[in-house]
Amino acid sequence: MLRQVLKSKLYRAVTTDSIVEYEGSIEIPRDLMEAADLWEGEKVLVASIDTTARLETYVLAGEPGTGRILINGGAANRIKKGERLTIMAFALSEVPVKAVKLVLDGDNRIVRTGN
């Protein structure tokens, strides 16, 4: 039986901008995407730590090293600039998966990995 399990998590990411007038998605710097094992176009669940808003969208690759995490399109009506987020991706597996878990600081730099 396939089970849906957490495979990637970015915890305490901070939204650096929120742009309604865009087609939609979340932009994450490519270096963070690689560290979290995320692909461009991959579906993610985005949860606001501050407001409890939750939404699903897809990942766009941003400029590496910038720390910019942008919420675009209709999602920008629910999640605003400066909100703290948990960004999660899931996989289907028949066996347990060791998730990549990254804790970020206020500038979206990795400060800790693991649980």
ChimeraX attribute file (.defattr): number of C-alpha atoms within 10 A of each C-alpha:
attribute: neighborCount
match mode: 1-to-1
recipient: residues
	/A:1	6
	/A:2	9
	/A:3	12
	/A:4	13
	/A:5	17
	/A:6	17
	/A:7	20
	/A:8	23
	/A:9	26
	/A:10	23
	/A:11	22
	/A:12	21
	/A:13	28
	/A:14	24
	/A:15	25
	/A:16	18
	/A:17	18
	/A:18	23
	/A:19	18
	/A:20	16
	/A:21	10
	/A:22	13
	/A:23	10
	/A:24	19
	/A:25	21
	/A:26	25
	/A:27	21
	/A:28	25
	/A:29	20
	/A:30	20
	/A:31	18
	/A:32	24
	/A:33	20
	/A:34	13
	/A:35	15
	/A:36	21
	/A:37	15
	/A:38	24
	/A:39	15
	/A:40	15
	/A:41	13
	/A:42	12
	/A:43	17
	/A:44	21
	/A:45	15
	/A:46	24
	/A:47	20
	/A:48	21
	/A:49	16
	/A:50	11
	/A:51	13
	/A:52	12
	/A:53	13
	/A:54	16
	/A:55	14
	/A:56	15
	/A:57	17
	/A:58	17
	/A:59	19
	/A:60	20
	/A:61	19
	/A:62	20
	/A:63	13
	/A:64	14
	/A:65	12
	/A:66	15
	/A:67	24
	/A:68	19
	/A:69	25
	/A:70	24
	/A:71	27
	/A:72	22
	/A:73	17
	/A:74	16
	/A:75	23
	/A:76	20
	/A:77	12
	/A:78	16
	/A:79	27
	/A:80	21
	/A:81	15
	/A:82	15
	/A:83	18
	/A:84	22
	/A:85	24
	/A:86	20
	/A:87	22
	/A:88	22
	/A:89	24
	/A:90	18
	/A:91	13
	/A:92	14
	/A:93	13
	/A:94	10
	/A:95	10
	/A:96	12
	/A:97	15
	/A:98	11
	/A:99	19
	/A:100	19
	/A:101	20
	/A:102	23
	/A:103	18
	/A:104	22
	/A:105	15
	/A:106	15
	/A:107	15
	/A:108	23
	/A:109	16
	/A:110	18
	/A:111	10
	/A:112	12
	/A:113	15
	/A:114	10
	/A:115	9
